[in-house]
Amino acid sequence: MEENIMKKLFAVFVSVAVVGVLVAACYAKDKGPSGEALFKEHCAVCHPDGGNIINAKFALHEKDLKAQGITKPEDIVNKMRNPGPGMTKFDQKTISDKDASKIAEYVLKTFK
C-alpha cells in the first residue's frame, strides 16, 4: 500500500513538473522576439555593430548617443518614430511600442 502511495505521489510530481514546463514555454513564446532579434531585423543593415553606414556621428555607441542627448530607451524610441534625414521612420504599424522598447533597451545595453 505504501508503494502505491509513492507511485501516485511521483505521478503527481511529474504532472506538476510537466505543466510548469508548458506554462513557462507559453510565457516565453508570448514575449515575442528579443530586442537583439528585432534589432537585427530592422536596424542592423544601417547600424552594423552599433555603427552608422549613412552618418558615423549618429552611431549607436554610448558616447555618440549621449552627444545627441539620447540617454534612455524612450529617447531611442522617439528617434525611431521621428528620425532625422537619412533614417527610415519606424511607425507603430511597422514596430510596436513594445518591440521598439525592446530594441532601445538592447541598444543601450549592447553598444557601450
Phi and psi restraints in degrees (range 20) as a CNS / XPLOR table:
assign (resid 1 and name C) (resid 2 and name N)
       (resid 2 and name CA) (resid 2 and name C) 1.0 -62.4 20.0 2
assign (resid 2 and name N) (resid 2 and name CA)
       (resid 2 and name C) (resid 3 and name N) 1.0 -37.6 20.0 2
assign (resid 2 and name C) (resid 3 and name N)
       (resid 3 and name CA) (resid 3 and name C) 1.0 -63.6 20.0 2
assign (resid 3 and name N) (resid 3 and name CA)
       (resid 3 and name C) (resid 4 and name N) 1.0 -38.2 20.0 2
assign (resid 3 and name C) (resid 4 and name N)
       (resid 4 and name CA) (resid 4 and name C) 1.0 -64.2 20.0 2
assign (resid 4 and name N) (resid 4 and name CA)
       (resid 4 and name C) (resid 5 and name N) 1.0 -41.5 20.0 2
assign (resid 4 and name C) (resid 5 and name N)
       (resid 5 and name CA) (resid 5 and name C) 1.0 -64.3 20.0 2
assign (resid 5 and name N) (resid 5 and name CA)
       (resid 5 and name C) (resid 6 and name N) 1.0 -42.2 20.0 2
assign (resid 5 and name C) (resid 6 and name N)
       (resid 6 and name CA) (resid 6 and name C) 1.0 -61.8 20.0 2
assign (resid 6 and name N) (resid 6 and name CA)
       (resid 6 and name C) (resid 7 and name N) 1.0 -41.8 20.0 2
assign (resid 6 and name C) (resid 7 and name N)
       (resid 7 and name CA) (resid 7 and name C) 1.0 -62.9 20.0 2
assign (resid 7 and name N) (resid 7 and name CA)
       (resid 7 and name C) (resid 8 and name N) 1.0 -41.8 20.0 2
assign (resid 7 and name C) (resid 8 and name N)
       (resid 8 and name CA) (resid 8 and name C) 1.0 -66.2 20.0 2
assign (resid 8 and name N) (resid 8 and name CA)
       (resid 8 and name C) (resid 9 and name N) 1.0 -42.9 20.0 2
assign (resid 8 and name C) (resid 9 and name N)
       (resid 9 and name CA) (resid 9 and name C) 1.0 -62.0 20.0 2
assign (resid 9 and name N) (resid 9 and name CA)
       (resid 9 and name C) (resid 10 and name N) 1.0 -41.6 20.0 2
assign (resid 9 and name C) (resid 10 and name N)
       (resid 10 and name CA) (resid 10 and name C) 1.0 -62.9 20.0 2
assign (resid 10 and name N) (resid 10 and name CA)
       (resid 10 and name C) (resid 11 and name N) 1.0 -42.6 20.0 2
assign (resid 10 and name C) (resid 11 and name N)
       (resid 11 and name CA) (resid 11 and name C) 1.0 -62.5 20.0 2
assign (resid 11 and name N) (resid 11 and name CA)
       (resid 11 and name C) (resid 12 and name N) 1.0 -41.0 20.0 2
assign (resid 11 and name C) (resid 12 and name N)
       (resid 12 and name CA) (resid 12 and name C) 1.0 -64.0 20.0 2
assign (resid 12 and name N) (resid 12 and name CA)
       (resid 12 and name C) (resid 13 and name N) 1.0 -45.7 20.0 2
assign (resid 12 and name C) (resid 13 and name N)
       (resid 13 and name CA) (resid 13 and name C) 1.0 -58.0 20.0 2
assign (resid 13 and name N) (resid 13 and name CA)
       (resid 13 and name C) (resid 14 and name N) 1.0 -47.9 20.0 2
assign (resid 13 and name C) (resid 14 and name N)
       (resid 14 and name CA) (resid 14 and name C) 1.0 -62.6 20.0 2
assign (resid 14 and name N) (resid 14 and name CA)
       (resid 14 and name C) (resid 15 and name N) 1.0 -42.4 20.0 2
assign (resid 14 and name C) (resid 15 and name N)
       (resid 15 and name CA) (resid 15 and name C) 1.0 -61.4 20.0 2
assign (resid 15 and name N) (resid 15 and name CA)
       (resid 15 and name C) (resid 16 and name N) 1.0 -44.9 20.0 2
assign (resid 15 and name C) (resid 16 and name N)
       (resid 16 and name CA) (resid 16 and name C) 1.0 -63.6 20.0 2
assign (resid 16 and name N) (resid 16 and name CA)
       (resid 16 and name C) (resid 17 and name N) 1.0 -41.7 20.0 2
assign (resid 16 and name C) (resid 17 and name N)
       (resid 17 and name CA) (resid 17 and name C) 1.0 -62.9 20.0 2
assign (resid 17 and name N) (resid 17 and name CA)
       (resid 17 and name C) (resid 18 and name N) 1.0 -43.3 20.0 2
assign (resid 17 and name C) (resid 18 and name N)
       (resid 18 and name CA) (resid 18 and name C) 1.0 -63.8 20.0 2
assign (resid 18 and name N) (resid 18 and name CA)
       (resid 18 and name C) (resid 19 and name N) 1.0 -44.8 20.0 2
assign (resid 18 and name C) (resid 19 and name N)
       (resid 19 and name CA) (resid 19 and name C) 1.0 -60.8 20.0 2
assign (resid 19 and name N) (resid 19 and name CA)
       (resid 19 and name C) (resid 20 and name N) 1.0 -42.5 20.0 2
assign (resid 19 and name C) (resid 20 and name N)
       (resid 20 and name CA) (resid 20 and name C) 1.0 -59.5 20.0 2
assign (resid 20 and name N) (resid 20 and name CA)
       (resid 20 and name C) (resid 21 and name N) 1.0 -43.3 20.0 2
assign (resid 20 and name C) (resid 21 and name N)
       (resid 21 and name CA) (resid 21 and name C) 1.0 -64.2 20.0 2
assign (resid 21 and name N) (resid 21 and name CA)
       (resid 21 and name C) (resid 22 and name N) 1.0 -42.9 20.0 2
assign (resid 21 and name C) (resid 22 and name N)
       (resid 22 and name CA) (resid 22 and name C) 1.0 -64.5 20.0 2
assign (resid 22 and name N) (resid 22 and name CA)
       (resid 22 and name C) (resid 23 and name N) 1.0 -41.5 20.0 2
assign (resid 22 and name C) (resid 23 and name N)
       (resid 23 and name CA) (resid 23 and name C) 1.0 -64.0 20.0 2
assign (resid 23 and name N) (resid 23 and name CA)
       (resid 23 and name C) (resid 24 and name N) 1.0 -43.8 20.0 2
assign (resid 23 and name C) (resid 24 and name N)
       (resid 24 and name CA) (resid 24 and name C) 1.0 -62.0 20.0 2
assign (resid 24 and name N) (resid 24 and name CA)
       (resid 24 and name C) (resid 25 and name N) 1.0 -41.0 20.0 2
assign (resid 24 and name C) (resid 25 and name N)
       (resid 25 and name CA) (resid 25 and name C) 1.0 -64.9 20.0 2
assign (resid 25 and name N) (resid 25 and name CA)
       (resid 25 and name C) (resid 26 and name N) 1.0 -41.4 20.0 2
assign (resid 25 and name C) (resid 26 and name N)
       (resid 26 and name CA) (resid 26 and name C) 1.0 -65.5 20.0 2
assign (resid 26 and name N) (resid 26 and name CA)
       (resid 26 and name C) (resid 27 and name N) 1.0 -41.1 20.0 2
assign (resid 26 and name C) (resid 27 and name N)
       (resid 27 and name CA) (resid 27 and name C) 1.0 -62.5 20.0 2
assign (resid 27 and name N) (resid 27 and name CA)
       (resid 27 and name C) (resid 28 and name N) 1.0 -44.9 20.0 2
assign (resid 27 and name C) (resid 28 and name N)
       (resid 28 and name CA) (resid 28 and name C) 1.0 -63.3 20.0 2
assign (resid 28 and name N) (resid 28 and name CA)
       (resid 28 and name C) (resid 29 and name N) 1.0 -38.2 20.0 2
assign (resid 28 and name C) (resid 29 and name N)
       (resid 29 and name CA) (resid 29 and name C) 1.0 -65.7 20.0 2
assign (resid 29 and name N) (resid 29 and name CA)
       (resid 29 and name C) (resid 30 and name N) 1.0 -37.4 20.0 2
assign (resid 29 and name C) (resid 30 and name N)
       (resid 30 and name CA) (resid 30 and name C) 1.0 -67.4 20.0 2
assign (resid 30 and name N) (resid 30 and name CA)
       (resid 30 and name C) (resid 31 and name N) 1.0 -21.6 20.0 2
assign (resid 30 and name C) (resid 31 and name N)
       (resid 31 and name CA) (resid 31 and name C) 1.0 -69.0 20.0 2
assign (resid 31 and name N) (resid 31 and name CA)
       (resid 31 and name C) (resid 32 and name N) 1.0 -22.3 20.0 2
assign (resid 31 and name C) (resid 32 and name N)
       (resid 32 and name CA) (resid 32 and name C) 1.0 77.7 20.0 2
assign (resid 32 and name N) (resid 32 and name CA)
       (resid 32 and name C) (resid 33 and name N) 1.0 -168.5 20.0 2
assign (resid 32 and name C) (resid 33 and name N)
       (resid 33 and name CA) (resid 33 and name C) 1.0 -66.6 20.0 2
assign (resid 33 and name N) (resid 33 and name CA)
       (resid 33 and name C) (resid 34 and name N) 1.0 153.3 20.0 2
assign (resid 33 and name C) (resid 34 and name N)
       (resid 34 and name CA) (resid 34 and name C) 1.0 -75.2 20.0 2
assign (resid 34 and name N) (resid 34 and name CA)
       (resid 34 and name C) (resid 35 and name N) 1.0 165.4 20.0 2
assign (resid 34 and name C) (resid 35 and name N)
       (resid 35 and name CA) (resid 35 and name C) 1.0 -59.4 20.0 2
assign (resid 35 and name N) (resid 35 and name CA)
       (resid 35 and name C) (resid 36 and name N) 1.0 -38.7 20.0 2
assign (resid 35 and name C) (resid 36 and name N)
       (resid 36 and name CA) (resid 36 and name C) 1.0 -62.8 20.0 2
assign (resid 36 and name N) (resid 36 and name CA)
       (resid 36 and name C) (resid 37 and name N) 1.0 -46.0 20.0 2
assign (resid 36 and name C) (resid 37 and name N)
       (resid 37 and name CA) (resid 37 and name C) 1.0 -63.0 20.0 2
assign (resid 37 and name N) (resid 37 and name CA)
       (resid 37 and name C) (resid 38 and name N) 1.0 -41.9 20.0 2
assign (resid 37 and name C) (resid 38 and name N)
       (resid 38 and name CA) (resid 38 and name C) 1.0 -66.1 20.0 2
assign (resid 38 and name N) (resid 38 and name CA)
       (resid 38 and name C) (resid 39 and name N) 1.0 -40.3 20.0 2
assign (resid 38 and name C) (resid 39 and name N)
       (resid 39 and name CA) (resid 39 and name C) 1.0 -60.8 20.0 2
assign (resid 39 and name N) (resid 39 and name CA)
       (resid 39 and name C) (resid 40 and name N) 1.0 -46.2 20.0 2
assign (resid 39 and name C) (resid 40 and name N)
       (resid 40 and name CA) (resid 40 and name C) 1.0 -61.7 20.0 2
assign (resid 40 and name N) (resid 40 and name CA)
       (resid 40 and name C) (resid 41 and name N) 1.0 -37.7 20.0 2
assign (resid 40 and name C) (resid 41 and name N)
       (resid 41 and name CA) (resid 41 and name C) 1.0 -71.6 20.0 2
assign (resid 41 and name N) (resid 41 and name CA)
       (resid 41 and name C) (resid 42 and name N) 1.0 -42.9 20.0 2
assign (resid 41 and name C) (resid 42 and name N)
       (resid 42 and name CA) (resid 42 and name C) 1.0 -107.2 20.0 2
assign (resid 42 and name N) (resid 42 and name CA)
       (resid 42 and name C) (resid 43 and name N) 1.0 -23.5 20.0 2
assign (resid 42 and name C) (resid 43 and name N)
       (resid 43 and name CA) (resid 43 and name C) 1.0 -120.8 20.0 2
assign (resid 43 and name N) (resid 43 and name CA)
       (resid 43 and name C) (resid 44 and name N) 1.0 -31.2 20.0 2
assign (resid 43 and name C) (resid 44 and name N)
       (resid 44 and name CA) (resid 44 and name C) 1.0 -62.1 20.0 2
assign (resid 44 and name N) (resid 44 and name CA)
       (resid 44 and name C) (resid 45 and name N) 1.0 -25.2 20.0 2
assign (resid 44 and name C) (resid 45 and name N)
       (resid 45 and name CA) (resid 45 and name C) 1.0 -60.6 20.0 2
assign (resid 45 and name N) (resid 45 and name CA)
       (resid 45 and name C) (resid 46 and name N) 1.0 -44.0 20.0 2
assign (resid 45 and name C) (resid 46 and name N)
       (resid 46 and name CA) (resid 46 and name C) 1.0 -93.3 20.0 2
assign (resid 46 and name N) (resid 46 and name CA)
       (resid 46 and name C) (resid 47 and name N) 1.0 -20.5 20.0 2
assign (resid 46 and name C) (resid 47 and name N)
       (resid 47 and name CA) (resid 47 and name C) 1.0 -122.6 20.0 2
assign (resid 47 and name N) (resid 47 and name CA)
       (resid 47 and name C) (resid 48 and name N) 1.0 55.6 20.0 2
assign (resid 47 and name C) (resid 48 and name N)
       (resid 48 and name CA) (resid 48 and name C) 1.0 -63.9 20.0 2
assign (resid 48 and name N) (resid 48 and name CA)
       (resid 48 and name C) (resid 49 and name N) 1.0 133.0 20.0 2
assign (resid 48 and name C) (resid 49 and name N)
       (resid 49 and name CA) (resid 49 and name C) 1.0 52.3 20.0 2
assign (resid 49 and name N) (resid 49 and name CA)
       (resid 49 and name C) (resid 50 and name N) 1.0 29.8 20.0 2
assign (resid 49 and name C) (resid 50 and name N)
       (resid 50 and name CA) (resid 50 and name C) 1.0 82.5 20.0 2
assign (resid 50 and name N) (resid 50 and name CA)
       (resid 50 and name C) (resid 51 and name N) 1.0 3.3 20.0 2
assign (resid 50 and name C) (resid 51 and name N)
       (resid 51 and name CA) (resid 51 and name C) 1.0 -81.7 20.0 2
assign (resid 51 and name N) (resid 51 and name CA)
       (resid 51 and name C) (resid 52 and name N) 1.0 -159.3 20.0 2
assign (resid 51 and name C) (resid 52 and name N)
       (resid 52 and name CA) (resid 52 and name C) 1.0 -153.4 20.0 2
assign (resid 52 and name N) (resid 52 and name CA)
       (resid 52 and name C) (resid 53 and name N) 1.0 115.0 20.0 2
assign (resid 52 and name C) (resid 53 and name N)
       (resid 53 and name CA) (resid 53 and name C) 1.0 -77.4 20.0 2
assign (resid 53 and name N) (resid 53 and name CA)
       (resid 53 and name C) (resid 54 and name N) 1.0 -15.3 20.0 2
assign (resid 53 and name C) (resid 54 and name N)
       (resid 54 and name CA) (resid 54 and name C) 1.0 -90.1 20.0 2
assign (resid 54 and name N) (resid 54 and name CA)
       (resid 54 and name C) (resid 55 and name N) 1.0 -48.5 20.0 2
assign (resid 54 and name C) (resid 55 and name N)
       (resid 55 and name CA) (resid 55 and name C) 1.0 -147.7 20.0 2
assign (resid 55 and name N) (resid 55 and name CA)
       (resid 55 and name C) (resid 56 and name N) 1.0 106.7 20.0 2
assign (resid 55 and name C) (resid 56 and name N)
       (resid 56 and name CA) (resid 56 and name C) 1.0 -57.7 20.0 2
assign (resid 56 and name N) (resid 56 and name CA)
       (resid 56 and name C) (resid 57 and name N) 1.0 -26.7 20.0 2
assign (resid 56 and name C) (resid 57 and name N)
       (resid 57 and name CA) (resid 57 and name C) 1.0 -73.6 20.0 2
assign (resid 57 and name N) (resid 57 and name CA)
       (resid 57 and name C) (resid 58 and name N) 1.0 -9.6 20.0 2
assign (resid 57 and name C) (resid 58 and name N)
       (resid 58 and name CA) (resid 58 and name C) 1.0 -107.1 20.0 2
assign (resid 58 and name N) (resid 58 and name CA)
       (resid 58 and name C) (resid 59 and name N) 1.0 36.5 20.0 2
assign (resid 58 and name C) (resid 59 and name N)
       (resid 59 and name CA) (resid 59 and name C) 1.0 -70.2 20.0 2
assign (resid 59 and name N) (resid 59 and name CA)
       (resid 59 and name C) (resid 60 and name N) 1.0 172.5 20.0 2
assign (resid 59 and name C) (resid 60 and name N)
       (resid 60 and name CA) (resid 60 and name C) 1.0 -102.7 20.0 2
assign (resid 60 and name N) (resid 60 and name CA)
       (resid 60 and name C) (resid 61 and name N) 1.0 11.2 20.0 2
assign (resid 60 and name C) (resid 61 and name N)
       (resid 61 and name CA) (resid 61 and name C) 1.0 -74.6 20.0 2
assign (resid 61 and name N) (resid 61 and name CA)
       (resid 61 and name C) (resid 62 and name N) 1.0 151.2 20.0 2
assign (resid 61 and name C) (resid 62 and name N)
       (resid 62 and name CA) (resid 62 and name C) 1.0 -48.9 20.0 2
assign (resid 62 and name N) (resid 62 and name CA)
       (resid 62 and name C) (resid 63 and name N) 1.0 -47.2 20.0 2
assign (resid 62 and name C) (resid 63 and name N)
       (resid 63 and name CA) (resid 63 and name C) 1.0 -65.4 20.0 2
assign (resid 63 and name N) (resid 63 and name CA)
       (resid 63 and name C) (resid 64 and name N) 1.0 -35.7 20.0 2
assign (resid 63 and name C) (resid 64 and name N)
       (resid 64 and name CA) (resid 64 and name C) 1.0 -70.2 20.0 2
assign (resid 64 and name N) (resid 64 and name CA)
       (resid 64 and name C) (resid 65 and name N) 1.0 -41.2 20.0 2
assign (resid 64 and name C) (resid 65 and name N)
       (resid 65 and name CA) (resid 65 and name C) 1.0 -64.6 20.0 2
assign (resid 65 and name N) (resid 65 and name CA)
       (resid 65 and name C) (resid 66 and name N) 1.0 -44.9 20.0 2
assign (resid 65 and name C) (resid 66 and name N)
       (resid 66 and name CA) (resid 66 and name C) 1.0 -61.3 20.0 2
assign (resid 66 and name N) (resid 66 and name CA)
       (resid 66 and name C) (resid 67 and name N) 1.0 -36.1 20.0 2
assign (resid 66 and name C) (resid 67 and name N)
       (resid 67 and name CA) (resid 67 and name C) 1.0 -62.5 20.0 2
assign (resid 67 and name N) (resid 67 and name CA)
       (resid 67 and name C) (resid 68 and name N) 1.0 -24.3 20.0 2
assign (resid 67 and name C) (resid 68 and name N)
       (resid 68 and name CA) (resid 68 and name C) 1.0 -97.2 20.0 2
assign (resid 68 and name N) (resid 68 and name CA)
       (resid 68 and name C) (resid 69 and name N) 1.0 3.4 20.0 2
assign (resid 68 and name C) (resid 69 and name N)
       (resid 69 and name CA) (resid 69 and name C) 1.0 78.9 20.0 2
assign (resid 69 and name N) (resid 69 and name CA)
       (resid 69 and name C) (resid 70 and name N) 1.0 19.6 20.0 2
assign (resid 69 and name C) (resid 70 and name N)
       (resid 70 and name CA) (resid 70 and name C) 1.0 -102.2 20.0 2
assign (resid 70 and name N) (resid 70 and name CA)
       (resid 70 and name C) (resid 71 and name N) 1.0 112.1 20.0 2
assign (resid 70 and name C) (resid 71 and name N)
       (resid 71 and name CA) (resid 71 and name C) 1.0 -130.3 20.0 2
assign (resid 71 and name N) (resid 71 and name CA)
       (resid 71 and name C) (resid 72 and name N) 1.0 -11.4 20.0 2
assign (resid 71 and name C) (resid 72 and name N)
       (resid 72 and name CA) (resid 72 and name C) 1.0 -137.2 20.0 2
assign (resid 72 and name N) (resid 72 and name CA)
       (resid 72 and name C) (resid 73 and name N) 1.0 162.8 20.0 2
assign (resid 72 and name C) (resid 73 and name N)
       (resid 73 and name CA) (resid 73 and name C) 1.0 -53.4 20.0 2
assign (resid 73 and name N) (resid 73 and name CA)
       (resid 73 and name C) (resid 74 and name N) 1.0 -39.1 20.0 2
assign (resid 73 and name C) (resid 74 and name N)
       (resid 74 and name CA) (resid 74 and name C) 1.0 -61.0 20.0 2
assign (resid 74 and name N) (resid 74 and name CA)
       (resid 74 and name C) (resid 75 and name N) 1.0 -33.3 20.0 2
assign (resid 74 and name C) (resid 75 and name N)
       (resid 75 and name CA) (resid 75 and name C) 1.0 -64.9 20.0 2
assign (resid 75 and name N) (resid 75 and name CA)
       (resid 75 and name C) (resid 76 and name N) 1.0 -40.0 20.0 2
assign (resid 75 and name C) (resid 76 and name N)
       (resid 76 and name CA) (resid 76 and name C) 1.0 -69.0 20.0 2
assign (resid 76 and name N) (resid 76 and name CA)
       (resid 76 and name C) (resid 77 and name N) 1.0 -43.4 20.0 2
assign (resid 76 and name C) (resid 77 and name N)
       (resid 77 and name CA) (resid 77 and name C) 1.0 -60.1 20.0 2
assign (resid 77 and name N) (resid 77 and name CA)
       (resid 77 and name C) (resid 78 and name N) 1.0 -42.2 20.0 2
assign (resid 77 and name C) (resid 78 and name N)
       (resid 78 and name CA) (resid 78 and name C) 1.0 -60.3 20.0 2
assign (resid 78 and name N) (resid 78 and name CA)
       (resid 78 and name C) (resid 79 and name N) 1.0 -40.8 20.0 2
assign (resid 78 and name C) (resid 79 and name N)
       (resid 79 and name CA) (resid 79 and name C) 1.0 -66.8 20.0 2
assign (resid 79 and name N) (resid 79 and name CA)
       (resid 79 and name C) (resid 80 and name N) 1.0 -35.7 20.0 2
assign (resid 79 and name C) (resid 80 and name N)
       (resid 80 and name CA) (resid 80 and name C) 1.0 -65.2 20.0 2
assign (resid 80 and name N) (resid 80 and name CA)
       (resid 80 and name C) (resid 81 and name N) 1.0 -37.5 20.0 2
assign (resid 80 and name C) (resid 81 and name N)
       (resid 81 and name CA) (resid 81 and name C) 1.0 -80.0 20.0 2
assign (resid 81 and name N) (resid 81 and name CA)
       (resid 81 and name C) (resid 82 and name N) 1.0 -30.0 20.0 2
assign (resid 81 and name C) (resid 82 and name N)
       (resid 82 and name CA) (resid 82 and name C) 1.0 -134.9 20.0 2
assign (resid 82 and name N) (resid 82 and name CA)
       (resid 82 and name C) (resid 83 and name N) 1.0 69.7 20.0 2
assign (resid 82 and name C) (resid 83 and name N)
       (resid 83 and name CA) (resid 83 and name C) 1.0 -77.4 20.0 2
assign (resid 83 and name N) (resid 83 and name CA)
       (resid 83 and name C) (resid 84 and name N) 1.0 167.3 20.0 2
assign (resid 83 and name C) (resid 84 and name N)
       (resid 84 and name CA) (resid 84 and name C) 1.0 -87.6 20.0 2
assign (resid 84 and name N) (resid 84 and name CA)
       (resid 84 and name C) (resid 85 and name N) 1.0 -174.5 20.0 2
assign (resid 84 and name C) (resid 85 and name N)
       (resid 85 and name CA) (resid 85 and name C) 1.0 -58.6 20.0 2
assign (resid 85 and name N) (resid 85 and name CA)
       (resid 85 and name C) (resid 86 and name N) 1.0 138.0 20.0 2
assign (resid 85 and name C) (resid 86 and name N)
       (resid 86 and name CA) (resid 86 and name C) 1.0 93.5 20.0 2
assign (resid 86 and name N) (resid 86 and name CA)
       (resid 86 and name C) (resid 87 and name N) 1.0 -11.5 20.0 2
assign (resid 86 and name C) (resid 87 and name N)
       (resid 87 and name CA) (resid 87 and name C) 1.0 -109.5 20.0 2
assign (resid 87 and name N) (resid 87 and name CA)
       (resid 87 and name C) (resid 88 and name N) 1.0 139.2 20.0 2
assign (resid 87 and name C) (resid 88 and name N)
       (resid 88 and name CA) (resid 88 and name C) 1.0 -66.1 20.0 2
assign (resid 88 and name N) (resid 88 and name CA)
       (resid 88 and name C) (resid 89 and name N) 1.0 138.5 20.0 2
assign (resid 88 and name C) (resid 89 and name N)
       (resid 89 and name CA) (resid 89 and name C) 1.0 -86.0 20.0 2
assign (resid 89 and name N) (resid 89 and name CA)
       (resid 89 and name C) (resid 90 and name N) 1.0 128.1 20.0 2
assign (resid 89 and name C) (resid 90 and name N)
       (resid 90 and name CA) (resid 90 and name C) 1.0 -109.1 20.0 2
assign (resid 90 and name N) (resid 90 and name CA)
       (resid 90 and name C) (resid 91 and name N) 1.0 98.1 20.0 2
assign (resid 90 and name C) (resid 91 and name N)
       (resid 91 and name CA) (resid 91 and name C) 1.0 -80.3 20.0 2
assign (resid 91 and name N) (resid 91 and name CA)
       (resid 91 and name C) (resid 92 and name N) 1.0 177.1 20.0 2
assign (resid 91 and name C) (resid 92 and name N)
       (resid 92 and name CA) (resid 92 and name C) 1.0 -67.2 20.0 2
assign (resid 92 and name N) (resid 92 and name CA)
       (resid 92 and name C) (resid 93 and name N) 1.0 -22.4 20.0 2
assign (resid 92 and name C) (resid 93 and name N)
       (resid 93 and name CA) (resid 93 and name C) 1.0 -72.7 20.0 2
assign (resid 93 and name N) (resid 93 and name CA)
       (resid 93 and name C) (resid 94 and name N) 1.0 -34.8 20.0 2
assign (resid 93 and name C) (resid 94 and name N)
       (resid 94 and name CA) (resid 94 and name C) 1.0 -78.3 20.0 2
assign (resid 94 and name N) (resid 94 and name CA)
       (resid 94 and name C) (resid 95 and name N) 1.0 -47.2 20.0 2
assign (resid 94 and name C) (resid 95 and name N)
       (resid 95 and name CA) (resid 95 and name C) 1.0 -135.9 20.0 2
assign (resid 95 and name N) (resid 95 and name CA)
       (resid 95 and name C) (resid 96 and name N) 1.0 118.1 20.0 2
assign (resid 95 and name C) (resid 96 and name N)
       (resid 96 and name CA) (resid 96 and name C) 1.0 -62.9 20.0 2
assign (resid 96 and name N) (resid 96 and name CA)
       (resid 96 and name C) (resid 97 and name N) 1.0 162.4 20.0 2
assign (resid 96 and name C) (resid 97 and name N)
       (resid 97 and name CA) (resid 97 and name C) 1.0 -59.1 20.0 2
assign (resid 97 and name N) (resid 97 and name CA)
       (resid 97 and name C) (resid 98 and name N) 1.0 -40.1 20.0 2
assign (resid 97 and name C) (resid 98 and name N)
       (resid 98 and name CA) (resid 98 and name C) 1.0 -61.4 20.0 2
assign (resid 98 and name N) (resid 98 and name CA)
       (resid 98 and name C) (resid 99 and name N) 1.0 -47.4 20.0 2
assign (resid 98 and name C) (resid 99 and name N)
       (resid 99 and name CA) (resid 99 and name C) 1.0 -69.9 20.0 2
assign (resid 99 and name N) (resid 99 and name CA)
       (resid 99 and name C) (resid 100 and name N) 1.0 -36.3 20.0 2
assign (resid 99 and name C) (resid 100 and name N)
       (resid 100 and name CA) (resid 100 and name C) 1.0 -62.2 20.0 2
assign (resid 100 and name N) (resid 100 and name CA)
       (resid 100 and name C) (resid 101 and name N) 1.0 -39.3 20.0 2
assign (resid 100 and name C) (resid 101 and name N)
       (resid 101 and name CA) (resid 101 and name C) 1.0 -65.7 20.0 2
assign (resid 101 and name N) (resid 101 and name CA)
       (resid 101 and name C) (resid 102 and name N) 1.0 -38.6 20.0 2
assign (resid 101 and name C) (resid 102 and name N)
       (resid 102 and name CA) (resid 102 and name C) 1.0 -62.0 20.0 2
assign (resid 102 and name N) (resid 102 and name CA)
       (resid 102 and name C) (resid 103 and name N) 1.0 -43.0 20.0 2
assign (resid 102 and name C) (resid 103 and name N)
       (resid 103 and name CA) (resid 103 and name C) 1.0 -61.6 20.0 2
assign (resid 103 and name N) (resid 103 and name CA)
       (resid 103 and name C) (resid 104 and name N) 1.0 -47.3 20.0 2
assign (resid 103 and name C) (resid 104 and name N)
       (resid 104 and name CA) (resid 104 and name C) 1.0 -60.1 20.0 2
assign (resid 104 and name N) (resid 104 and name CA)
       (resid 104 and name C) (resid 105 and name N) 1.0 -44.7 20.0 2
assign (resid 104 and name C) (resid 105 and name N)
       (resid 105 and name CA) (resid 105 and name C) 1.0 -64.2 20.0 2
assign (resid 105 and name N) (resid 105 and name CA)
       (resid 105 and name C) (resid 106 and name N) 1.0 -40.1 20.0 2
assign (resid 105 and name C) (resid 106 and name N)
       (resid 106 and name CA) (resid 106 and name C) 1.0 -61.0 20.0 2
assign (resid 106 and name N) (resid 106 and name CA)
       (resid 106 and name C) (resid 107 and name N) 1.0 -45.8 20.0 2
assign (resid 106 and name C) (resid 107 and name N)
       (resid 107 and name CA) (resid 107 and name C) 1.0 -59.6 20.0 2
assign (resid 107 and name N) (resid 107 and name CA)
       (resid 107 and name C) (resid 108 and name N) 1.0 -48.8 20.0 2
assign (resid 107 and name C) (resid 108 and name N)
       (resid 108 and name CA) (resid 108 and name C) 1.0 -64.8 20.0 2
assign (resid 108 and name N) (resid 108 and name CA)
       (resid 108 and name C) (resid 109 and name N) 1.0 -33.7 20.0 2
assign (resid 108 and name C) (resid 109 and name N)
       (resid 109 and name CA) (resid 109 and name C) 1.0 -79.0 20.0 2
assign (resid 109 and name N) (resid 109 and name CA)
       (resid 109 and name C) (resid 110 and name N) 1.0 -32.1 20.0 2
assign (resid 109 and name C) (resid 110 and name N)
       (resid 110 and name CA) (resid 110 and name C) 1.0 -92.4 20.0 2
assign (resid 110 and name N) (resid 110 and name CA)
       (resid 110 and name C) (resid 111 and name N) 1.0 -42.4 20.0 2
assign (resid 110 and name C) (resid 111 and name N)
       (resid 111 and name CA) (resid 111 and name C) 1.0 -101.3 20.0 2
assign (resid 111 and name N) (resid 111 and name CA)
       (resid 111 and name C) (resid 112 and name N) 1.0 65.6 20.0 2
